[in-house]
Amino acid sequence: MVNFFKSLGAFATRLYRCRAIIWAMAKQDLAQRYAGTAGGILWAFVHPALMVLIYWFVFSIGFKAQAPGHMPFVLYFVSGLVPWLLFSEVLLTSMTAVTANAALIKKTVFPSEILPLAHFLSASFTHLVFIALLCALCLLYGYGPRLTLLQIGYYYIALGCLSLGLSWMVGSIHVFHRDLAQAVSALLNLWFWVTPVVWPAEMIPRDLSFILKFNPVYYIVDGYRSVITGIPFWTRLSEGVMFWAVTAPVLLAGAYVFKRLKPEFAEVL
């Protein structure tokens, strides 16, 4: 057990020492997304706006979907979609990060553990654009700024811990089992629909609602919505304890698995 925590401590120290490289790779990844396009960084604003518009039309106009309480459906949906998109994007891009940088990893002593973190920071730019769009929608529907807006930082950190833990785990295993990419993609599709992003959690019978506590993404999705409704995160203490009881082991296990498998990357790639 002592060796386990020593290993994780060395892993965390290495990440801290590589912070300049992480930031540089995040900026490079963001620049490459829009390189060679006439619109450039403007596409980071166009894509989220179009996605929200399409979903709003399909569910609000087409299916006449209703959100719980008096919240407009578009606010209910977008506030849940914002964290989900960051989570799914980071997981999918980080899963193939090691294999996509095979030449770099085989020829140099490269700190490959920084790749998921760089992808998370890069994806966070689009995440900020979505948050800005969500704030604009709130003002449009008469939801003024609330003090609970500050707690979005807490849920962002929680989302980062969960996605990084999973990213290190699937990213390292994917080097040895390439079919994992297809399995994770299918799992994410299922995970999206079992998480109350589009549909309200109140649809689940009360005696079965405890199941949602075992879905860590639901805690974050509902947390982003609480920013709008003005519910402080400390009033969800039991849900928070359950979330961190799941996420903390996932984060530690992901880091440990990546560190153990990393020496074999160059040989397999």
Stockholm file with secondary structure:
# STOCKHOLM 1.0

chainA/1-269         MVNFFKSLGAFATRLYRCRAIIWAMAKQDLAQRYAGTAGGILWAFVHPALMVLIYWFVFSIGFKAQAPGHMPFVLYFVSGLVPWLLFSEVLLTSMTAVTANAALIKKTVFPSEILPLAHFLSASFTHLVFIALLCALCLLYGYGPRLTLLQIGYYYIALGCLSLGLSWMVGSIHVFHRDLAQAVSALLNLWFWVTPVVWPAEMIPRDLSFILKFNPVYYIVDGYRSVITGIPFWTRLSEGVMFWAVTAPVLLAGAYVFKRLKPEFAEVL
#=GR chainA/1-269 SS CHHHHHHHHHHHHHHHHTHHHHHHHHHHHHHHHSTTCSSGGGHHHHHHHHHHHHHIIIIIIISCCCCSTTCCHHHHHHHHHHHHHHHHHHHHHHHTHHHHTHHHHHHSCCCGGGHHHHHHHHHHHHHHHHHHHHHHHHHHTTCCCCGGGGGHHHHHHHHHHHHHHHHHHHHHHHTTCTTHHHHHHHHHHHHHHHSTTSSCGGGSCGGGGGGGGGCHHHHHHHHHHHHHHTCCGGGGHHHHHHHHHHHHHHHHHHHHHHHHHGGGHHHHC
#=GC SS_cons         CHHHHHHHHHHHHHHHHTHHHHHHHHHHHHHHHSTTCSSGGGHHHHHHHHHHHHHIIIIIIISCCCCSTTCCHHHHHHHHHHHHHHHHHHHHHHHTHHHHTHHHHHHSCCCGGGHHHHHHHHHHHHHHHHHHHHHHHHHHTTCCCCGGGGGHHHHHHHHHHHHHHHHHHHHHHHTTCTTHHHHHHHHHHHHHHHSTTSSCGGGSCGGGGGGGGGCHHHHHHHHHHHHHHTCCGGGGHHHHHHHHHHHHHHHHHHHHHHHHHGGGHHHHC
//
